[in-house]
């Protein structure tokens, strides 16, 4: 992994230097709408 990816363990490029926060959210929402996918829900932790 390139150092820019730390500490996230991802190969996804960092966009904060290219897009403003509201533009990033516009892209995210467009992708959800375009693909018909829904965001992953938070997983519940099993009670022990």
KEMI-508496 format. One record per residue (C-alpha): residue number from 1; residue in three letters; x, y, z. Coordinates in nm, 3 decimals. Layout:
BEGIN
  seq  type       c1       c2       c3
  NUM   Ala        X        Y        Z
...
***
This chain:
BEGIN
  seq  type       c1       c2       c3
    1   Unk    0.000    0.000    0.000
    2   Unk    0.125    0.350   -0.072
    3   Unk    0.184    0.567    0.235
    4   Unk   -0.108    0.793    0.133
    5   Unk   -0.344    0.502    0.202
    6   Unk   -0.244    0.475    0.567
    7   Unk   -0.402    0.399    0.802
    8   Unk   -0.702    0.280    0.598
    9   Unk   -0.559   -0.034    0.426
   10   Unk   -0.712    0.057    0.091
   11   Unk   -0.595    0.116   -0.263
   12   Unk   -0.865    0.381   -0.317
   13   Unk   -0.697    0.713   -0.399
   14   Unk   -0.742    1.003   -0.161
   15   Unk   -0.962    1.271   -0.322
   16   Unk   -0.952    1.541   -0.055
   17   Unk   -0.685    1.726   -0.252
   18   Unk   -0.899    1.729   -0.569
   19   Unk   -1.262    1.755   -0.457
   20   Unk   -1.435    1.953   -0.185
   21   Unk   -1.629    1.756    0.076
   22   Unk   -1.968    1.837   -0.079
   23   Unk   -1.837    1.724   -0.421
   24   Unk   -1.720    1.394   -0.271
   25   Unk   -2.069    1.337   -0.127
   26   Unk   -2.224    1.425   -0.464
   27   Unk   -2.013    1.150   -0.624
   28   Unk   -2.102    0.899   -0.353
   29   Unk   -2.474    0.970   -0.380
   30   Unk   -2.460    0.957   -0.760
   31   Unk   -2.294    0.615   -0.749
   32   Unk   -2.558    0.479   -0.510
   33   Unk   -2.834    0.612   -0.735
   34   Unk   -2.671    0.503   -1.062
   35   Unk   -2.590    0.147   -0.946
   36   Unk   -2.907    0.095   -0.743
   37   Unk   -2.692   -0.020   -0.451
   38   Unk   -2.761    0.083   -0.094
   39   Unk   -2.490    0.171    0.158
   40   Unk   -2.380   -0.110    0.383
   41   Unk   -2.560   -0.094    0.716
   42   Unk   -2.368   -0.087    1.038
   43   Unk   -2.321   -0.441    1.166
   44   Unk   -2.456   -0.521    1.508
   45   Unk   -2.208   -0.664    1.754
   46   Unk   -2.322   -0.997    1.894
   47   Unk   -2.384   -0.977    2.268
   48   Unk   -2.178   -1.228    2.460
***
